[in-house]
């Protein structure tokens, strides 16, 4: 249901609903279908700010060390070590971002076991960009064709646990449980009478 339609159902006139909807963007009110979008956006924004602050602090430290200690070989080595460390951290962050994006995509693709499917992926052919994940969908489609058991299907939605009921009892009309018990008692007593 559209927001305008919702307003009119609540008794707001068509003209008032149009004014409300058209005034929302200029007052920075937006609608979304996603739940808790504000929380998720705030967390991602905070993570980005933290990463940027870390990077800025590290770059400032490197620059300060370069300026104040050009003649000192030991400190120059520290500068190079810091540069290597920064590069390593940036590479690790990129790798973490890639892994998280792949795992989310595997969950969206309804993979039964994300670790198992991920281990089959050729991660070198997957690239995470601002537009999304490149090279993943092709591999997943290939797996869906060759190894469909790795993914949930619509049938699984009806019986999500994959288990079926098994009934124990006397469906054939033979001996009832009481008769079986009596037969066991008779067998034991017969064995006891033989030993006496």
Secondary structure as GFF3:
##gff-version 3
##sequence-region A 1 196
A	DSSP	alpha_helix	3	9	.	.	.	ID=ss1
A	DSSP	alpha_helix	14	24	.	.	.	ID=ss2
A	DSSP	three_ten_helix	25	27	.	.	.	ID=ss3
A	DSSP	alpha_helix	37	68	.	.	.	ID=ss4
A	DSSP	alpha_helix	73	108	.	.	.	ID=ss5
A	DSSP	alpha_helix	114	120	.	.	.	ID=ss6
A	DSSP	three_ten_helix	123	125	.	.	.	ID=ss7
A	DSSP	beta_strand	127	129	.	.	.	ID=ss8
A	DSSP	beta_strand	132	134	.	.	.	ID=ss9
A	DSSP	alpha_helix	136	146	.	.	.	ID=ss10
A	DSSP	three_ten_helix	148	150	.	.	.	ID=ss11
A	DSSP	alpha_helix	154	158	.	.	.	ID=ss12
A	DSSP	alpha_helix	177	195	.	.	.	ID=ss13
###
